[in-house]
Amino acid sequence: MITKEKKTGVIEANAVHEGDTGSPEVQVAIWTERIRELTEHLKQHPNDDHSRLGMYQLVGKRRRMLDYLAKKDIERYRAIIAKLNIRK
């Protein structure tokens, strides 16, 4: 689970404007951090299928948000995948 301090740091690093907590960039960054933590968890606990299912759902949610962002503003999409080192 992502800690409050880590989540705040992710929000500050990806905020588009002051007080931004819900832009697509921030949401994708938070989901990416959660996916990375779950990936590390699953390396130690390979039979934890409930966590694996949750991670797959997060990956799908992130993918849909990235598709939306690519459709709305391709430059913002390219910037966020480069910043977060997400492959596409």
Backbone as JSON Lines, residues from 0, in Angstrom:
{"i":0,"aa":"M","n":[0.84,-1.18,0.0],"ca":[0.0,0.0,0.0],"c":[0.88,1.24,0.0]}
{"i":1,"aa":"I","n":[0.51,2.21,-0.75],"ca":[1.28,3.45,-0.88],"c":[1.03,4.32,0.36]}
{"i":2,"aa":"T","n":[2.11,4.85,0.93],"ca":[1.98,5.68,2.12],"c":[1.52,7.08,1.75]}
{"i":3,"aa":"K","n":[1.01,7.8,2.74],"ca":[0.5,9.14,2.5],"c":[1.62,10.07,2.03]}
{"i":4,"aa":"E","n":[2.8,9.94,2.63],"ca":[3.92,10.8,2.26],"c":[4.37,10.53,0.82]}
{"i":5,"aa":"K","n":[4.41,9.26,0.45],"ca":[4.82,8.9,-0.91],"c":[3.79,9.4,-1.92]}
{"i":6,"aa":"K","n":[2.51,9.25,-1.58],"ca":[1.45,9.7,-2.48],"c":[1.51,11.22,-2.65]}
{"i":7,"aa":"T","n":[1.74,11.93,-1.56],"ca":[1.86,13.39,-1.63],"c":[3.03,13.79,-2.51]}
{"i":8,"aa":"G","n":[4.15,13.08,-2.39],"ca":[5.31,13.36,-3.24],"c":[5.02,13.12,-4.7]}
{"i":9,"aa":"V","n":[4.3,12.05,-5.0],"ca":[3.94,11.73,-6.39],"c":[3.02,12.81,-6.95]}
{"i":10,"aa":"I","n":[2.06,13.26,-6.14],"ca":[1.13,14.3,-6.58],"c":[1.89,15.59,-6.87]}
{"i":11,"aa":"E","n":[2.78,15.99,-5.96],"ca":[3.54,17.23,-6.15],"c":[4.44,17.16,-7.38]}
{"i":12,"aa":"A","n":[5.02,16.0,-7.64],"ca":[5.93,15.85,-8.77],"c":[5.2,15.88,-10.11]}
{"i":13,"aa":"N","n":[3.91,15.53,-10.13],"ca":[3.18,15.42,-11.4],"c":[2.03,16.4,-11.54]}
{"i":14,"aa":"A","n":[1.85,17.29,-10.59],"ca":[0.74,18.24,-10.64],"c":[0.93,19.2,-11.81]}
{"i":15,"aa":"V","n":[-0.16,19.47,-12.5],"ca":[-0.14,20.38,-13.64],"c":[-0.22,21.82,-13.16]}
{"i":16,"aa":"H","n":[-0.97,22.06,-12.09],"ca":[-1.11,23.4,-11.53],"c":[-1.22,23.29,-10.01]}
{"i":17,"aa":"E","n":[-1.24,24.41,-9.33],"ca":[-1.32,24.45,-7.87],"c":[-2.61,23.79,-7.38]}
{"i":18,"aa":"G","n":[-2.48,22.88,-6.42],"ca":[-3.65,22.22,-5.85],"c":[-4.22,21.12,-6.72]}
{"i":19,"aa":"D","n":[-3.48,20.69,-7.72],"ca":[-3.96,19.66,-8.65],"c":[-3.84,18.29,-8.02]}
{"i":20,"aa":"T","n":[-4.96,17.58,-7.91],"ca":[-4.93,16.21,-7.39],"c":[-5.68,15.25,-8.29]}
{"i":21,"aa":"G","n":[-6.36,15.74,-9.33],"ca":[-7.19,14.85,-10.13],"c":[-6.94,14.87,-11.61]}
{"i":22,"aa":"S","n":[-5.9,15.55,-12.06],"ca":[-5.63,15.56,-13.49],"c":[-5.21,14.16,-13.94]}
{"i":23,"aa":"P","n":[-5.36,13.86,-15.22],"ca":[-4.95,12.54,-15.71],"c":[-3.49,12.21,-15.39]}
{"i":24,"aa":"E","n":[-2.62,13.19,-15.46],"ca":[-1.2,12.95,-15.17],"c":[-1.0,12.48,-13.73]}
{"i":25,"aa":"V","n":[-1.68,13.13,-12.79],"ca":[-1.55,12.77,-11.38],"c":[-2.14,11.38,-11.13]}
{"i":26,"aa":"Q","n":[-3.3,11.12,-11.7],"ca":[-3.92,9.81,-11.51],"c":[-3.05,8.69,-12.06]}
{"i":27,"aa":"V","n":[-2.51,8.88,-13.25],"ca":[-1.64,7.87,-13.85],"c":[-0.39,7.67,-13.01]}
{"i":28,"aa":"A","n":[0.17,8.75,-12.48],"ca":[1.38,8.64,-11.66],"c":[1.1,7.86,-10.37]}
{"i":29,"aa":"I","n":[-0.03,8.11,-9.73],"ca":[-0.38,7.4,-8.5],"c":[-0.58,5.91,-8.8]}
{"i":30,"aa":"W","n":[-1.32,5.62,-9.87],"ca":[-1.55,4.21,-10.23],"c":[-0.24,3.52,-10.58]}
{"i":31,"aa":"T","n":[0.67,4.23,-11.25],"ca":[1.96,3.65,-11.61],"c":[2.75,3.29,-10.36]}
{"i":32,"aa":"E","n":[2.74,4.15,-9.37],"ca":[3.45,3.87,-8.13],"c":[2.85,2.66,-7.41]}
{"i":33,"aa":"R","n":[1.53,2.57,-7.39],"ca":[0.87,1.42,-6.77],"c":[1.19,0.13,-7.53]}
{"i":34,"aa":"I","n":[1.23,0.2,-8.85],"ca":[1.56,-0.97,-9.66],"c":[3.0,-1.42,-9.39]}
{"i":35,"aa":"R","n":[3.9,-0.48,-9.25],"ca":[5.3,-0.84,-8.96],"c":[5.43,-1.5,-7.6]}
{"i":36,"aa":"E","n":[4.7,-1.01,-6.61],"ca":[4.74,-1.62,-5.28],"c":[4.14,-3.03,-5.31]}
{"i":37,"aa":"L","n":[3.04,-3.2,-6.03],"ca":[2.44,-4.53,-6.14],"c":[3.34,-5.49,-6.9]}
{"i":38,"aa":"T","n":[4.06,-5.0,-7.88],"ca":[4.99,-5.84,-8.63],"c":[6.08,-6.38,-7.71]}
{"i":39,"aa":"E","n":[6.62,-5.5,-6.85],"ca":[7.63,-5.95,-5.89],"c":[7.04,-6.95,-4.9]}
{"i":40,"aa":"H","n":[5.82,-6.72,-4.45],"ca":[5.16,-7.64,-3.54],"c":[4.99,-9.01,-4.18]}
{"i":41,"aa":"L","n":[4.59,-9.03,-5.45],"ca":[4.34,-10.29,-6.13],"c":[5.62,-11.06,-6.45]}
{"i":42,"aa":"K","n":[6.76,-10.36,-6.48],"ca":[8.03,-11.08,-6.65],"c":[8.33,-11.92,-5.42]}
{"i":43,"aa":"Q","n":[7.95,-11.43,-4.25],"ca":[8.19,-12.17,-3.01],"c":[7.08,-13.16,-2.71]}
{"i":44,"aa":"H","n":[5.87,-12.89,-3.19],"ca":[4.7,-13.73,-2.93],"c":[4.03,-14.09,-4.25]}
{"i":45,"aa":"P","n":[4.63,-15.02,-4.99],"ca":[4.12,-15.32,-6.34],"c":[2.74,-15.97,-6.37]}
{"i":46,"aa":"N","n":[2.27,-16.54,-5.27],"ca":[0.97,-17.2,-5.27],"c":[-0.15,-16.32,-4.75]}
{"i":47,"aa":"D","n":[0.1,-15.04,-4.55],"ca":[-0.91,-14.11,-4.04],"c":[-1.79,-13.65,-5.21]}
{"i":48,"aa":"D","n":[-2.77,-14.47,-5.54],"ca":[-3.6,-14.2,-6.71],"c":[-4.54,-13.02,-6.51]}
{"i":49,"aa":"H","n":[-4.95,-12.75,-5.28],"ca":[-5.84,-11.61,-5.03],"c":[-5.12,-10.29,-5.32]}
{"i":50,"aa":"S","n":[-3.87,-10.18,-4.9],"ca":[-3.1,-8.97,-5.2],"c":[-2.81,-8.87,-6.69]}
{"i":51,"aa":"R","n":[-2.57,-10.0,-7.32],"ca":[-2.31,-10.01,-8.76],"c":[-3.53,-9.49,-9.54]}
{"i":52,"aa":"L","n":[-4.72,-9.92,-9.14],"ca":[-5.94,-9.46,-9.78],"c":[-6.1,-7.95,-9.6]}
{"i":53,"aa":"G","n":[-5.84,-7.47,-8.38],"ca":[-5.92,-6.03,-8.13],"c":[-4.93,-5.25,-8.98]}
{"i":54,"aa":"M","n":[-3.73,-5.8,-9.16],"ca":[-2.73,-5.13,-9.99],"c":[-3.19,-5.1,-11.45]}
{"i":55,"aa":"Y","n":[-3.76,-6.2,-11.94],"ca":[-4.25,-6.22,-13.31],"c":[-5.36,-5.18,-13.52]}
{"i":56,"aa":"Q","n":[-6.21,-5.01,-12.52],"ca":[-7.27,-4.01,-12.62],"c":[-6.68,-2.6,-12.66]}
{"i":57,"aa":"L","n":[-5.63,-2.35,-11.85],"ca":[-4.97,-1.04,-11.89],"c":[-4.32,-0.79,-13.23]}
{"i":58,"aa":"V","n":[-3.71,-1.82,-13.8],"ca":[-3.06,-1.67,-15.12],"c":[-4.11,-1.3,-16.17]}
{"i":59,"aa":"G","n":[-5.27,-1.95,-16.12],"ca":[-6.34,-1.63,-17.07],"c":[-6.88,-0.23,-16.89]}
{"i":60,"aa":"K","n":[-7.03,0.19,-15.64],"ca":[-7.51,1.53,-15.35],"c":[-6.52,2.58,-15.87]}
{"i":61,"aa":"R","n":[-5.22,2.32,-15.64],"ca":[-4.18,3.23,-16.12],"c":[-4.17,3.27,-17.64]}
{"i":62,"aa":"R","n":[-4.33,2.11,-18.29],"ca":[-4.34,2.04,-19.74],"c":[-5.48,2.85,-20.33]}
{"i":63,"aa":"R","n":[-6.68,2.73,-19.73],"ca":[-7.83,3.49,-20.22],"c":[-7.6,4.99,-20.06]}
{"i":64,"aa":"M","n":[-7.01,5.42,-18.94],"ca":[-6.74,6.84,-18.73],"c":[-5.69,7.33,-19.72]}
{"i":65,"aa":"L","n":[-4.68,6.53,-20.0],"ca":[-3.67,6.92,-20.98],"c":[-4.26,7.0,-22.39]}
{"i":66,"aa":"D","n":[-5.17,6.09,-22.71],"ca":[-5.85,6.16,-24.02],"c":[-6.67,7.44,-24.14]}
{"i":67,"aa":"Y","n":[-7.36,7.79,-23.06],"ca":[-8.13,9.03,-23.04],"c":[-7.21,10.23,-23.25]}
{"i":68,"aa":"L","n":[-6.09,10.25,-22.53],"ca":[-5.16,11.37,-22.63],"c":[-4.55,11.46,-24.03]}
{"i":69,"aa":"A","n":[-4.26,10.32,-24.64],"ca":[-3.71,10.33,-26.0],"c":[-4.72,10.88,-26.99]}
{"i":70,"aa":"K","n":[-6.0,10.59,-26.76],"ca":[-7.04,11.08,-27.65],"c":[-7.26,12.59,-27.48]}
{"i":71,"aa":"K","n":[-7.16,13.07,-26.24],"ca":[-7.42,14.48,-25.96],"c":[-6.22,15.38,-26.27]}
{"i":72,"aa":"D","n":[-5.03,14.95,-25.83],"ca":[-3.84,15.8,-25.98],"c":[-2.6,14.9,-26.08]}
{"i":73,"aa":"I","n":[-2.15,14.65,-27.29],"ca":[-1.07,13.7,-27.53],"c":[0.24,14.15,-26.9]}
{"i":74,"aa":"E","n":[0.48,15.45,-26.8],"ca":[1.73,15.94,-26.21],"c":[1.78,15.66,-24.71]}
{"i":75,"aa":"R","n":[0.68,15.85,-24.02],"ca":[0.63,15.52,-22.58],"c":[0.82,14.02,-22.38]}
{"i":76,"aa":"Y","n":[0.23,13.21,-23.27],"ca":[0.39,11.76,-23.22],"c":[1.85,11.37,-23.36]}
{"i":77,"aa":"R","n":[2.51,11.91,-24.36],"ca":[3.92,11.58,-24.59],"c":[4.79,12.03,-23.43]}
{"i":78,"aa":"A","n":[4.47,13.19,-22.85],"ca":[5.25,13.69,-21.73],"c":[5.12,12.78,-20.51]}
{"i":79,"aa":"I","n":[3.91,12.34,-20.22],"ca":[3.71,11.53,-19.0],"c":[4.31,10.13,-19.16]}
{"i":80,"aa":"I","n":[4.22,9.51,-20.34],"ca":[4.82,8.18,-20.46],"c":[6.35,8.26,-20.44]}
{"i":81,"aa":"A","n":[6.9,9.37,-20.94],"ca":[8.35,9.55,-20.86],"c":[8.79,9.81,-19.42]}
{"i":82,"aa":"K","n":[8.04,10.62,-18.7],"ca":[8.39,10.97,-17.32],"c":[8.31,9.76,-16.4]}
{"i":83,"aa":"L","n":[7.27,8.93,-16.58],"ca":[7.06,7.79,-15.7],"c":[7.74,6.52,-16.21]}
{"i":84,"aa":"N","n":[8.36,6.6,-17.39],"ca":[9.04,5.46,-17.97],"c":[8.07,4.28,-18.17]}
{"i":85,"aa":"I","n":[6.92,4.58,-18.79],"ca":[5.93,3.57,-19.1],"c":[6.1,3.21,-20.56]}
{"i":86,"aa":"R","n":[6.1,1.94,-20.88],"ca":[6.26,1.54,-22.28],"c":[4.91,1.49,-22.97]}
{"i":87,"aa":"K","n":[4.9,1.83,-24.22],"ca":[3.67,1.73,-25.02],"c":[4.08,1.54,-26.45]}
